[in-house]
């Protein structure tokens, strides 16, 4: 119980939960305007954003295979968004 109390009083946890709630509201707004088959592939961009954040914020190693994987994801999302 002490861990739960400590975590629930952390500003980082509270900020993360607020961001999560805001993202859910934005996602619902997007889904009310865009077909699911068009909107959902953009969720995969979270992988690219997370990889870039790891590189920029935490100096994580960025190998050629990671570049290839993120590139495939980005090109896939672009291909889906351009499809009729």
Secondary structure as UniProt FT lines:
FT   HELIX           2..8
FT   HELIX           11..31
FT   TURN            32..33
FT   HELIX           36..39
FT   HELIX           40..44
FT   HELIX           45..58
FT   HELIX           64..82
//
